Amino acid sequence: MARKASDNNGGKRQTTIREVAERAGVSVATVSRILSGTYPAAPATRSKVMRAVEELDYVANHHARALQGTTRKSIAIIVNSVISPHYAHVAQGVQTQAAEDGRLCQIGTSGGDAERELAMVQFMREQHPEAVILVGNVNADDEYKARMSRYAHALASVGSRLVLCGRPPLGPDAPAVVVEYDNTGGAFAATSHLLSNGHKRILFLGRRPGYTTPDARIAGYRNALAAHGVPHDPSLEVDGTFERYEGYRMMRSRLAAGPPDFTAAFAANDQIAAGARQALVEHGLSIPGDVSLIGFDDLPPAADIDLTTVYQPHEELGRTSVRLALEHARNGGPPPHTTLGAHLVIRGSVAPLVK
Amino acid sequence: MARKASDNNGGKRQTTIREVAERAGVSVATVSRILSGTYPAAPATRSKVMRAVEELDYVANHHARALQGTTRKSIAIIVNSVISPHYAHVAQGVQTQAAEDGRLCQIGTSGGDAERELAMVQFMREQHPEAVILVGNVNADDEYKARMSRYAHALASVGSRLVLCGRPPLGPDAPAVVVEYDNTGGAFAATSHLLSNGHKRILFLGRRPGYTTPDARIAGYRNALAAHGVPHDPSLEVDGTFERYEGYRMMRSRLAAGPPDFTAAFAANDQIAAGARQALVEHGLSIPGDVSLIGFDDLPPAADIDLTTVYQPHEELGRTSVRLALEHARNGGPPPHTTLGAHLVIRGSVAPLVK
């Protein structure tokens, strides 16, 4: 009942590319072209071939090995975690663009752990992806830079390439495509919006010295204070990571320490903002009546909690990473480097300060 | 500056396993054991080897090919999309359990498309995963069952296995591990909660005949109505998919059609509930004052919008899938089948009906 073709050949022998071609009524070259992902092919032809492949339970890798080097084209992406909406949306953008370009996409996670990241890069490299995209926040120390540089050279030496997405460039010696977004500009806009509404005592929630993303955002916060001539008070900067429960913890312990010495808070991402909001509400404080709140990302749950925040183009980051990587694969030359913009999204969580 | 080892050997020659062993000060067998993922190894040894591997830019797959068959152990998971919190949390559970068991995890997405799913299964099979986990809602027609049965046999024939996670079993002829959760029981509890609060006109948001997850949830809704002796009115069942914008669309068009002919709504997931909530609020209706609302999943943004919902153990689904797959890999026998429970989480979105 289960496998027609396999039952016919005893469930062991591998189907050949010739059998697939015969069943689909096309040439062996056409099957090869379609399976190796070198498009374009007419959708009807493609669908005939894929059906024949499926019916015959043809394993693409046997084909690939037989034809040496014509493995199925793919893109690999490694994120810290898929449950972060930011990483998930970037991965979705990579997936979407890869599919449009006839590539498969494999996603790996590192848990923010360097050893697991290395293991994933090596593991994924076995599939000969055209690019390995590394996404997101890191502790950009010397060890990190040396590691990325090794990845970049190792991938380049096998005809692939490293893409750093939402991570700073490595310098001229490391051949990595770089797609950044404007963390500092976005944070400057968010903080300026609070300052323009009269707030001067603005908490920053989510400081983490040494890490690229919070460092870039806190720089925007400090720049905005300086630009508006408001003194910088380091005691308003609260350390924490980018999770919702961390936002809750930071705000809760701040409120437990005494009456609020701030009138607004800039959360380094929307998850932190959501947690901080819960702590404020539980403390009997209203938003924006008592405290103005602003986030960063414009991802769920920003709309649901009516949060003013900074939009950044998550999926576009992923799509651009794929586009630039494939462009570089075609054209060679120095790896491209681009920065995508961010902008403010006004909702209902900020109010003018009434003195 | 970049690659020490590669520079030494001209950037071309592959590092050997012997060089890794020498650098780490361990035996070749130890390196092999650690790289192939056949644990246990002392963390200090493992870390020495991994550092040597990294320093020498050793490519695991060359090692694997040289040693034939001792590829790095891995688990593959294919979800419709990573931006759905449900799928992301299941994938996170798979990832976590795989890491605890010394396996790498690769994630693929299908976009709910059968052809892409097939391509992903074939692609991932090249890495010889111990299991391929397929997650989530599908149109369980005959074509689907035949396809899954082919996957199950094809994977079994190469010593791997198919795991259906949150999908119904295939029947006795198809060797698939099955991990389900109690959609019907959860929906019964949610609907009963509304009925116990006096509601009789309860919208169901997210009907999609033929699809396993909404079908199982609407069955729980109908069972609860029957159990409480409340007549079933098909006009209260609204068709739509599981996205937030769909929830918004469904509720908005319902409200546009005339005064509400319902006092409560059961959304087939939290995303739908969040969208429906926005439409209600925009229409000037309060929750739960005017309309009671209940969701399904207990994922973001449920807590942020104070939504009463049904908790299901998303990460545990993923972890259990890995555990049962590895257990089956060790012990053989008929593939295991289990169902995880769901329960109600009471928040503030349901109120008693005041007549």
Interface residues (C-beta under 8 A of the other chain):
Chain A: M1 A2 R3 S6 G11 K12 S47 M50 V53 E54 D57 V59 A60 N61 A64 T71 R72 S74 S81 V82 I83 P85 A88 H89 A91 Q92 Q95 A99 L104 C105 Q106 I107 G108 T109 G111 E115 R116 L118 A119 M120 Q122 F123 M124 R125 E126 Q127 A146 R147 S149 R150 A152 H153 A154 S157 D173 A174 R244 A274 R277 Q278 P300 P301 A303 D304 I305
Chain B: M1 A2 R3 S6 G11 K12 S47 M50 V53 E54 D57 V59 A60 N61 A64 T71 R72 S74 S81 V82 I83 P85 A88 H89 A91 Q92 Q95 A99 L104 C105 Q106 I107 G108 T109 G111 E115 R116 L118 A119 M120 Q122 F123 M124 R125 E126 Q127 A146 R147 S149 R150 A152 H153 A154 S157 D173 A174 R244 A274 R277 Q278 P300 P301 A303 D304 I305
